[in-house]
Amino acid sequence: MRFRLSKNIFLFLILFVSLEHLVAQTDIGDNDSSFDSDNEIDSIIEQKSDAIIKYAKQFMGVPYVWGGMSPSGFDCSGFINYVFKGFGFSLTRTSYGLAELGTTVTLKNLQPGDLMFFKARNMNTTRVGHVALVVDTTDGVIQFIHAARNGIRIDTFNNSSYYVPRYIKSKRMDYVGY
């Protein structure tokens, strides 16, 4: 996957790699070390996904425009592309192409920042036709932001008579690599 890094993200990654190198040179046998690389990675992922979600919410109410990729109007994949592009990601343009990126996650393991994929209006297809960004999973209630027919909005997945039967899969993007 091709990508471009913004200057700030690039500098952050250099700092992170330098920190990893420094920690690797310390006494590995020291079990009292407060540095936990898994926690650091989780923290980076959470910070990046929080920033992406905050940015996405700025477009609430922007109208739906088929093929739209700008704040004057978005379709679902155009919205996801525009938001992620602001953080250095270069993604494929279509919802079904986006569904091939990242790591598959189950509904019970969804986290803010994950992408959800749905069938479009045709229930008889198995093809992805819609994408949304998870913004909250508190108490198992899944909320996502997306470009719906009436514009950018947040919807709740759980018990939705429209989205639950159209759900296909969810993916987690590689926030550490960007």
N, C-alpha and C positions, 0 to 999 in steps of 0.2 A: 504494500500500500504506500503510495507516495504521500508525502506531507511536507508542509513548510512550518518552520518554527518561528514564532515571533521573537523579537530580540529579548524580551523579558523571560519568556519560557526557556529560551536557549541558555540565558545566563543562570536561571534557576537550575536547569539540568546540570550545567557545569559545576555549580556549587554543590548539588546533591551528589554527583559522582565524586567530587573531591572529598566530601564528608565521608562517603562510603569507603574511599581509599584510606583515609586517615583512621577510621575505626578498624579497618582490616589490619592495620599495622600495629594496633595496640595488643596487649596481652590477651590472646584468645582464651586462655584458661581462666580468666577472671569472670566468674559467674555472677558477680555483683554488678556488672556493667548495667547502667540504666538505659543504654541504647538498645532498642529492639527494632530491627529492620522491618519486620512485618507491621508493627505499629506505625512506623514512619511512612511506609507505603500506604497503609490505610488512611493515614492523615492526609497525605498528598492527594489521594483519590477523592476524599471527602471535600477538601478545599477546592479542588478543581471542579468537581460536580456542583458544589454549592455556588461557585462563581458562574458557571454555565447556566444554572437554573435561575439565578438572580437576573442575569442578562436576558434570558428568554422571557421572563415575566414582564420586562419592559415593553414587550410587543403585544401585550394583552389588548384585544380589541381591533388590531390591524385586520383589515378585511381579507377574506379568502379570495385568491385569484389563481385560476388554473394555470400552472406553469410559473407562478410567481416566486421570485427569489429575492425580494427586497422589501423594506419597510412600507412600501406603497401597497404591497399585497403579497401574500405567500400561499403556496399550496403546502401540503404536509411535509414533503421531503425538501422543498425549497426552504421552509422554515428551519428544519433541523440543520440543513447545510449552512444557512446563513449564521445561525447561532454558533455552531461549532467552528465555523471559519474564523469567527472573532477570537478564537483561542488557538489558532494555528492548525486546526484540522483541515485536511483536504479530503472530502468524502465523495463517494459516488452519488450521482444526482437522484436516483430513483429510490422509492421505498423498498422495492424488492431487491435492489442492489445493496442498500444499507442493511437489509436483513441477513446478508452473508458476511458482514463484518463482525468483529468482536467475539465474545464467548457467550454461549447460550446459558441462560439462567432460568430457574423455575420461578413461578409466581411467588411462592413462599420465600424465595431468596432475593426478591427484587429490592433494589436500593435506589434512592434518588440519584439521577444521572443515567440510569439504564434506559434503553429504548424498548418500546413495546410495538409489536407488529400485528396488524389486523387485516382481514379481508376487507375489500371495499364494499360497495353496496350489493354486489352479486354474492349471495350466500352459497351458490353452487360451485364456486371456485376454491382452489386450494392455494392460489397465488396471493402473495402479499400485495395489498393495495393501499395501505395507510400506515403511518408511523407516528409515534408520540413519545415524548420525553417524560419519564417518571420524575415528579417533583416532591412527592411525599409518600411514605409508607407507614406512618405512625399507626400503631395498634392494628396493623394488617390492612388498613384502608389505603388502597392504591389510588393516588391522584396523579394525573398526567396533563401536560400542556401540549396542545397540538393546534394545527390549522384545520378547524372544522368548517363546514359550509357557511357558518355565520361568523367566521373569523377566528383569531387566536383566542383560545380560552382554556380553562382548566376544567376537566371532567373527572368524575370518580368512576373507577372501573367496577368495583364490587357491586354486584346485583344490578348492573346496567343491562337492560333488555336489548340494547343495541350493541354494545362493545363485547360483552361476555361471549355471545355466540360467534362473534367474528374474530376473536383472539386466535392468533397462530403461534407466536413465540415472543421471547424477550431476549435481548442481548446486552452485554456489558462491554462498553468500549474500553480501549487501552488508554486510560488517562495517564499512566506513568510514562508511556512512550512518547507523549506529546508535551 
